Amino acid sequence: MAVEVDIDVEVLKCEIKKTYARVSQEPEEDFIFPTGRAWVLDLGYPPELVDRLPEAAAESFAGVANPFALGTLQRGEAVLDVGSGAGTDSLVAAQMVGAEGSVTGLDMTPEMLRKARAAAAEMEATNVAFVEGEAESLPFEDESFDVVISNGVIDLIPDKDAVFSEIQRVLRPGGRIQIADVTIQNPVSEEGRRKIDLWTG
Ligand SMILES: C[S@@+](CC[C@H](N)C(=O)[O-])C[C@H]1O[C@@H](n2cnc3c(N)ncnc32)[C@H](O)[C@@H]1O
């Protein structure tokens, strides 16, 4: 069910981009959410895959859980990472699917995309590409992917129906989603929903 949100979505996107540009450019800063390689390991990612991650990706990891806890990806699969940030999940996925598979990371924050591309180049990962775009209107053909992963992104987006409808559109029949995200147990008050700071973190 869609929730009415009395918030200027363009202002919100602008604030989200500012926040995650900082996570990209000043990863040592204290954020209200955990970040970095130690957090990746705490979440139970396979250490041997984390070891191969360049620091550029790991230091700006800002996920909320581990989407691979829902299952290891298979060799040869085509994967979309919605809200790929600095690229940690995309680069973990790239190691799982191997050279015969492919990973596309999508993000709307240019600074995050730059960092993810630099990390992929440093890792010499040739099966990963990072694309600028928005989760609510994915710039991909119908039925392009076997798996959609996402980590800590959909909670930031008011129009969740649009995101899930786009994910369904780009998944092949029989495709699957492996999403790590924040959920709420109780409805958030109208006043709370209007607070941009609560959305961005
Ligand atoms: C909390 S970070 C998580 C990044 C990454 N998944 C990770 O685990 O490190 C949220 C990311 O989602 C991106 N994002 C937020 N809203 C988006 C949208 N509507 N479309 C595309 N990307 C979005 C932000 O730019 C940011 O890089």
PDBQT file of the ligand as one rigid body, heavy atoms in Angstrom, charges set to zero:
ROOT
HETATM    1  C1  LIG A 301      22.975   3.941   2.656  1.00  0.00    +0.000 C 
HETATM    2  S1  LIG A 301      23.790   4.124   1.097  1.00  0.00    +0.000 S 
HETATM    3  C2  LIG A 301      24.073   2.410   0.718  1.00  0.00    +0.000 C 
HETATM    4  C3  LIG A 301      25.067   2.246  -0.388  1.00  0.00    +0.000 C 
HETATM    5  C4  LIG A 301      25.456   0.801  -0.701  1.00  0.00    +0.000 C 
HETATM    6  N1  LIG A 301      24.298  -0.001  -1.043  1.00  0.00    +0.000 N 
HETATM    7  C5  LIG A 301      26.204   0.191   0.449  1.00  0.00    +0.000 C 
HETATM    8  O1  LIG A 301      25.691  -0.807   1.011  1.00  0.00    +0.000 OA
HETATM    9  O2  LIG A 301      27.253   0.703   0.835  1.00  0.00    +0.000 OA
HETATM   10  C6  LIG A 301      22.437   4.571   0.036  1.00  0.00    +0.000 C 
HETATM   11  C7  LIG A 301      22.837   4.771  -1.419  1.00  0.00    +0.000 C 
HETATM   12  O3  LIG A 301      21.624   4.825  -2.179  1.00  0.00    +0.000 OA
HETATM   13  C8  LIG A 301      21.730   5.858  -3.131  1.00  0.00    +0.000 C 
HETATM   14  N2  LIG A 301      20.350   6.295  -3.433  1.00  0.00    +0.000 N 
HETATM   15  C9  LIG A 301      19.449   6.833  -2.581  1.00  0.00    +0.000 A 
HETATM   16  N3  LIG A 301      18.293   7.081  -3.196  1.00  0.00    +0.000 NA
HETATM   17  C10 LIG A 301      18.443   6.664  -4.489  1.00  0.00    +0.000 A 
HETATM   18  C11 LIG A 301      17.589   6.651  -5.626  1.00  0.00    +0.000 A 
HETATM   19  N4  LIG A 301      16.339   7.131  -5.572  1.00  0.00    +0.000 N 
HETATM   20  N5  LIG A 301      18.063   6.152  -6.777  1.00  0.00    +0.000 NA
HETATM   21  C12 LIG A 301      19.360   5.692  -6.858  1.00  0.00    +0.000 A 
HETATM   22  N6  LIG A 301      20.213   5.694  -5.814  1.00  0.00    +0.000 NA
HETATM   23  C13 LIG A 301      19.766   6.163  -4.635  1.00  0.00    +0.000 A 
HETATM   24  C14 LIG A 301      22.593   6.914  -2.468  1.00  0.00    +0.000 C 
HETATM   25  O4  LIG A 301      23.209   7.742  -3.421  1.00  0.00    +0.000 OA
HETATM   26  C15 LIG A 301      23.591   6.056  -1.687  1.00  0.00    +0.000 C 
HETATM   27  O5  LIG A 301      24.752   5.784  -2.442  1.00  0.00    +0.000 OA
ENDROOT
TORSDOF 0
